[in-house]
């Protein structure tokens, strides 16, 4: 439970850093490579989240991990905490409720948009014509995306304008933008509490449209004027479906037309923009990956220590009130990583005989412990200790560890 909350907090922090960085470098990326490079730079955010999920290589820093057993009985603590596990559980429930509400809201908006299209009829150009117009033309659907146009599509646009619109929506489909919008929907639900994510989502969708415009008009630059007039001719509506690639969008209309007026970029700045995006994503991803707690070593080491880790302060954890009232006992085995200064750098549960009862209080207590670090060649070095914590009702109880 605590690990999940810690993971959400760490991911939220890195998302904030990523959004701020993208907002800072966006003007430079736009100058170097145009809208396409700016849109690809948004890969930074999912790469940061993926990097945080990749485990660091765990290498034993000691020839063997010493064991420091600890026994906890109700009399060993001064008071019994009334709600030691309530706050993490409450926070987790609030997060899950918010994620569910946000996801349900977006799915209902998507469903409402699809119902507003009414019946669909296949067209000869490969698109589908709807009987209603909730904000068409658009690329609709995730697993089987379809280009859907409104009932007045043929009367509203000329044949050449229709080709431009369909090319735009086909570019969305070839580039997988509908999948990107689906991933954005899930990210907005998971991080519904993040203060920067709403702005990032709006900016992402704008950059998506700008990049699609650039891809569509690049092979036929002579049609820039017609493309701009086609945008203006469409009725200006706000998109109302979260997983739809809309042709028309009022908030970004001026920006889209301004982008069409820009001259064609040279190859060197474009290449420079690509290199910058790749370096930005890989560099930040590597920093996020390396920032995870816990020791990391380049290769295996078998070290003979002058002195193993010794205890400085190791107060026992509190006996959970619910476990005491139900006469529950158990053994939690922790691996505690200790840095060269004697502070705890990471705590992991190796095993627990009564899962979900004693782990939280054990981890909370272990994070406050201090040690005298191990010595190698007279110098303090990082290491680890294995601590079996026995929760018993009295000093004579012998609780057997059954989980490995």
C-alpha positions, -999 to +999 in steps of 0.1 A: +000+000+000+027+024+010+048+014-020+019+022-043+015+057-028+052+063-029+053+052-066+024+076-074+042+105-056+075+098-073+058+095-108+038+127-101+070+146-093+088+134-124+057+142-145+058+178-132+095+181-140+089+167-175+060+190-182+080+221-171+110+210-192+088+205-223+072+239-218+107+255-215+122+239-246+091+240-268+101+273-286+135+259-293+122+227-307+096+246-328+124+266-344+147+237-350+123+210-363+087+224-364+055+210-351+064+174-358+094+175-335+074+193-308+048+166-309+073+138-307+089+155-276+058+144-257+072+109-257+092+122-227+063+118-203+055+081-209+092+073-211+097+088-176+069+067-162+084+036-179+118+044-165+105+045-130+090+010-134+124-005-145+142-020-115+177-010-107+202-039-109+204-053-074+239-065-065+249-078-031+274-053-016+285-077+011+299-112+010+269-122+031+240-102+045+241-103+083+209-110+102+198-088+132+167-104+147+141-082+165+112-092+186+081-070+193+055-077+220+026-054+230+043-045+263+074-033+244+057-001+232+043+027+253+010+031+234-010+014+208-016+035+176-053+038+169-050+043+132-015+034+121-028+020+088-058+042+082-042+072+065-025+052+037-056+032+031-078+064+031-054+081+006-055+050-016-093+049-016-095+086-025-071+081-054-090+051-067-123+069-064-109+100-082-094+078-110-127+059-114-148+091-116-124+107-141-123+076-163-161+072-162-165+109-171-143+106-202-159+074-213-194+089-210-183+119-230-169+095-257-201+075-257-222+106-259-202+118-289-206+085-307-243+084-301-246+119-314-233+107-348-264+086-353-263+060-381-232+055-402-231+048-440-200+038-459-187+061-486-168+053-517-137+072-505-133+049-475-148+072-449-182+069-432-210+095-433-230+101-401-266+112-399-257+136-370-229+161-365-216+164-329-183+178-342-172+161-375-151+153-395-131+132-371-112+100-366-133+080-342-125+047-324-096+030-309-095-006-320-111+000-354-107+037-360-129+051-387-130+085-405-165+099-400-178+130-418-209+150-412-242+148-432-234+181-450-198+171-459-204+170-497-223+203-497-200+222-474-167+214-490-154+211-526-139+179-539-103+193-534-112+204-498-126+170-491-094+153-502-074+176-478-096+168-449-095+130-455-057+132-460-055+149-426-076+122-408-057+094-426-025+109-413-038+108-378-046+071-383-012+062-399+006+080-371-013+062-343-027+095-328-059+077-317-037+054-296-020+084-281-053+099-272-063+067-255-031+067-235-038+103-226-072+093-213-057+067-190-030+090-178-056+117-170-075+092-149-045+079-131-031+113-123-064+132-119-049+150-089-019+164-108-021+202-111-001+204-144-017+176-163-048+195-175-025+221-192-003+194-205-032+175-220-045+206-238-011+215-251-005+179-263-037+178-283-028+212-299+006+200-308-010+168-322-031+188-346-003+211-356+019+181-364-008+164-384-013+197-404+024+198-411+025+162-423-005+167-445+006+198-462+044+190-465+040+170-499+018+198-514+030+232-501+011+250-529-022+241-512-014+259-480-039+287-488-066+262-497-059+242-465-062+274-444-095+284-460-108+249-455-101+252-418-119+285-417-149+272-436-156+245-410-179+254-382-159+262-351-168+239-322-150+226-292-141+189-292-162+170-267-148+135-270-115+127-253-104+099-277-113+115-310-089+132-335-110+163-346-105+181-378-118+214-364-109+229-330-115+265-321-088+269-294-060+260-318-074+274-351-053+306-352-021+286-343-028+261-371-033+288-397-001+306-385+019+274-388+008+270-425+023+305-433+058+294-422+083+286-449+096+251-455+125+243-431+159+232-441+171+197-434+199+206-409+176+223-383+151+195-386+178+169-380+190+189-351+155+189-336+153+152-339+186+147-322+176+171-294+143+152-288+160+118-286+187+132-263+161+149-241+140+117-237+169+094-232+187+117-208+157+125-186+146+088-187+181+077-175+181+103-147+146+092-135+156+055-136+188+062-116+169+083-091+152+053-076+162+044-041+184+015-034+220+006-041+232+001-077+265-015-087+281-018-121+292-054-116+291-081-090+314-076-061+324-100-034+338-080-006+355-090+026+346-065+053+368-053+081+336-048+101+300-056+094+271-032+099+263-026+135+232-012+151+232+024+163+195+031+170+168+006+162+136+012+181+110-015+176+078-009+156+045-004+172+022-035+176-008-028+154-040-023+174-061-045+152-036-073+154-034-070+192-071-071+196-073-102+174-042-118+190-025-120+157+012-129+155+037-131+126+072-126+113+082-099+088+116-103+072+131-070+060+161-062+039+174-028+049+200-011+027+224+011+046+245+038+029+281+047+038+269+072+064+248+046+083+214+059+071+187+037+057+185+041+019+159+015+011+136-010+029+121-040+012+099-068+025+115-102+019+087-123+034+058-121+058+039-149+075+007-128+080+005-106+048-010-072+051-009-070+089+026-061+101+045-049+069+035-012+071+045-007+107+077-026+101+087-005+071+078+027+089+100+018+118+129+006+097+131+040+078+140+057+111+168+033+122+204+043+121+235+021+119+273+022+120+283+013+084+304-016+074+341-010+070+363-021+041+400-013+041+393+011+069+367+031+050+329+031+055+309+014+026+273+008+018+258-026+027+226-044+038+212-062+067+184-088+070+161-082+099+135-108+109+109-090+131+088-113+152+055-100+164+045-121+194+019-117+222+045-123+249+082-129+253+078-167+254+059-170+221+079-186+193+065-176+159+078-197+130+086-180+098+068-199+070+071-175+041+103-172+020 
